[in-house]
């Protein structure tokens, strides 16, 4: 299969690229603008493979996307490129609107033009898979799960931009017949995660003896999904999913933020003991504006329709992740020194 993957140098995107090339034998064109969270090292293991190629381009540039489609001639698209950090969306929403909404519109139009030029057999096989988030559904109470039919209720600039992009993808399927699919996932974690999100930030702060910031009371709940399991779900959906359908991927691993931080502290104390218990580094800080209380995914449709289930428990996956950061300081140290040092984001709302 020839697949164009956007955002393939990012966290989730690179996991999909590595799986597609090394495990599935797909021919992949990775299109990435190489913004702050992208890293060419993330795909270094497949970069020398004849089935892998790369183009640095902005998904909001229609001419560049038309060129990419025309030159590569893909049989499928996995659209992952996005601005994704809620905190950054609070203080810089314009980038999220441009990349997540305008960029998705451009990708849909370039894909529609390419699809329209195909012969009948190839048109029937073509797929456009859009990767989204559970945050589009809003905030859950103490009980219940997000399903594919849960009404959208985004609460942050980030989730609003992703909700808009989901609606565009659905509209292009209904209006133009473009064979699209949408996947919505719970919080991902794993190796190669840019250290602005909770798990890698806490790991690195703990190693450096810095404060471990916990928003509010620490009782916000997230469902955690190991990134390799998510990558497997995405590629399976592209291969066997039904156009026009949505599929939710979750890790069946609800934890409060404070529980996650406690596990990281205790695991690091065991694997790399410090001078004091790392739980003593925890510091409760002002909550994020509009912080959703709970997310949890019902992934039963993906299990029924795609045969997908998560294979890694949260505790197993988190220990693998911590070990990876311990063994790959050469990857994260330059990011901490020159890109993002761990400072607080997302409080200014003016």
C-alpha positions, 0 to 999 in steps of 0.5 A: 500500500502507498500511504501519505502520512501527515505529521509523521515526525511527531509523537503519534505520527512517527509511531504510525510511520515506523509501524507502516514501513518496518512492520507492514511493508507499506510505501510511505510519504511522510509530510511534515512541516517540522514545527517545534514538536516534530523530530527527524530522529523519531523516524530514524529507524526507517529513514534509510528504507527504500519504502520511506520518503519525506517532504517538509511542507505545510498542510495548509499550503494547497499547492504543496499538497497538490504536488505531494499527491501528484508525485507520490500517487497514494492509495491512502492518507493518514492525516495526523498533522495537528497542533495538539497541546491544550495549554498552548491553544489557550495562549495561541489559538490562531496556530490551532485554527490554521493547522487543524481546521484550514490544514484539514480543509486543504488536505481534504481538497487535495485528496478529493482532486487526487481521488477524482483522477483515479480509475474506478478500481483505485477510487473504490480502494482509496481511503482518507483516515483522519486522526482525532481526539476524545476531547471533542466530546467534552467532559464526562461526569463520574460515570459513563463513556464516550462512544462514537455517537456522543454529541460533540461538546469541545471546551478548549480552543484545541478541542474546538479546532479538532471538532471542526476538522472532524465535521469537515471530514464527515461533510466531505464524505457526505457531500462529495463521497470521499471515502473518509474515516475518523478515529478518536483516541484517548490520551496517548503516552510512550517513547518519543513523546515531546516533553510538554505533556504530563507523562514526559514532563513529570519524568524529566522534571523528576529526574532533574529534581524539579517540581512536579506540577499537578493542576488543581486537585489532581483528580482530573481523570484520563484514559491512557493509551500506549502509542504503539497500540494506537498506531496499530489501531490506526493502520488497521482502520485504514486497511479494514474500516468502513468509509463514513464510520468513526472508531474510538480507541481507548486504553481501558486505563482510567487514572487520575492525574495524581495517580499517574504522577505517583506511579512515575515517582515510585517507578523512578525511585525503584529504577533510579533512586534519588536522595529523597522520595520523588513524591516530595517533589509534587507541587499543586499549581493553579488549574488550567482554564476550562480543564475537563474533569474526566475522559473515558473511551468505549472502544467496543466498536473498534473491537467488534469491527476491527478486531482491535484491543489494547495489548499493553496495560497502563503499568506495563506501558508506563514502565516501558516509557520511563525506561525509554527516557532513562536510556535516551537522554540524547534524544530529550536533552537537546529539547529541554535545552533548546526547545522547551525547558518545562515552563508553565504554559496555558495560564494567560487568557488575555 
